[in-house]
Amino acid sequence: MKITSLGGGHGLYQTLVGARLCEPESITAIVTVADDGGSSGRIRRELGIIPPGDLRMALAALAADDAHGTMWAETLQHRFGGNGALAGHAVGNLLIAGLTSVLGSEQAALDAVADLTRSHGRVLPMCNEPLEIEADVSGLDDDPRIIRPVRGQVAVATTPGTVRRVRLIPDRPEASPAAVEAILDADLVTIGPGSWFSSVIPHLLVPGIVDALNQTSALKAVLLNLSAEPGETQGFSSERHLHMLSQHAPSLTIDRILVDVHTIPTASERAYLDRAACTLGASVELVDVRLEDAEGRMTNRHDPAKLCATLRQIHRVARTPGADD
């Protein structure tokens, strides 16, 4: 199968590692481009290019399994220490920025790094321009009814208030044509997990991405987070995560919602989640995808091997009539 995965940050990294284990015909990562913090933010402000951090992480996740690929993956992720001008910069961010200047485009730079790492797949920005995120946030004043705008991915991700809605600046940006093509050509499309308002929902604010998701014949699966995140989604239930998707992209249709079985302890919560999934045209699959540590304790990360098994299963069932009988 051909797998296309939408997201950003550590959530997309884990998904891509799981997708690799499926040994598909192709893997394409479509990555959000609104980061404004750390090394990526500094490069973005100084050079005016797409922030490279989430793109770098996707390239590291897809690097070849041999010693050559491992060396390059570690090099891409390595950060300079000290207190000088390079402090905090990731080598991969600087490499992508330098290649962009030499080759004339961010996509050419990403493809060149993929060649270096003997990548299992291709990494694409969702848009070919850097974007900003702005959120409507409540709870920043004594009166909880007051809504204030908060701008910037880092500010949105760390706000002590409750995020009600997010938007992109500029509004309704044009999708990368290559990203649209990868969605339309896929057999399986994954969305999430990741920072809901800064890594997942931004994809759904790009009209061309939503149109491609609704037009593709691929099986479309949303991977829910294992827990709410401090700041962005503190106190959010699984049901509310889905409501946020339909609120930001009312026309969006999805096929499967993949939820770790350990996160839905009661039948009533499952019923609420089923109803929320119906608004997206989806069915809920309770699966075991949580990573265990060496002592057998559950962690807050997705297990790539379990994720691979789940993706294979839902794809097999969807493509084989009667396979789930």
Secondary structure as UniProt FT lines:
FT   STRAND          2..7
FT   HELIX           9..21
FT   STRAND          26..31
FT   HELIX           38..47
FT   HELIX           53..62
FT   HELIX           67..77
FT   TURN            85..88
FT   HELIX           91..103
FT   HELIX           106..117
FT   STRAND          122..125
FT   STRAND          132..138
FT   TURN            144..145
FT   STRAND          147..151
FT   HELIX           153..158
FT   STRAND          162..169
FT   HELIX           177..185
FT   STRAND          188..191
FT   HELIX           196..200
FT   HELIX           201..205
FT   HELIX           207..215
FT   STRAND          219..223
FT   TURN            230..232
FT   TURN            234..235
FT   HELIX           238..248
FT   TURN            250..251
FT   STRAND          256..260
FT   HELIX           261..263
FT   HELIX           267..278
FT   TURN            279..281
FT   STRAND          283..287
FT   STRAND          290..292
FT   TURN            294..295
FT   STRAND          298..302
FT   HELIX           304..319
FT   TURN            321..324
//
